[in-house]
Amino acid sequence: MDANRYATKKTIAQGMLDIALLTANASQLKYILQVGEKHEFYTLMLTLITISIILQVAAAVLGIILTQMQNRGNHVVANRLNHISLALVVLLMFCHVISLNFGLDPAVHYNATKKEL
């Protein structure tokens, strides 16, 4: 088993998952903006989705910087940046999980009043 090939496949798979998460966040943001303040948790959802997207972009930029630092042989700083990147990803997942639990159910019609639901 070639470790280099495995690492490359793992990096590509992680990148695809990051793109899928960013797409899901963009879709949720579009939905929450369309529904507007009729949504029960509008402010919370808007905040969490925005934070999630910002953390994703920050983690991607940090990943690019980290790759450049590892190529130059600065492993001490790269190790610290790796820990920061991991913390950003954990915060990102936390925001995403919380936002999903407050519901973005497109089957619920928010145009109706609460009494009709």
LINCOR-V706691 format. One record per helix or strand. SS is the DSSP state (hx for helix, st for strand). FROM is the first residue (numbers start at 1). LEN is the number of residues. If there is no record, write none. Layout:
{{SS | FROM | LEN} {SS | FROM | LEN}}
//
This chain:
{{hx | 3 | 36} {hx | 42 | 31} {hx | 75 | 27}}
//
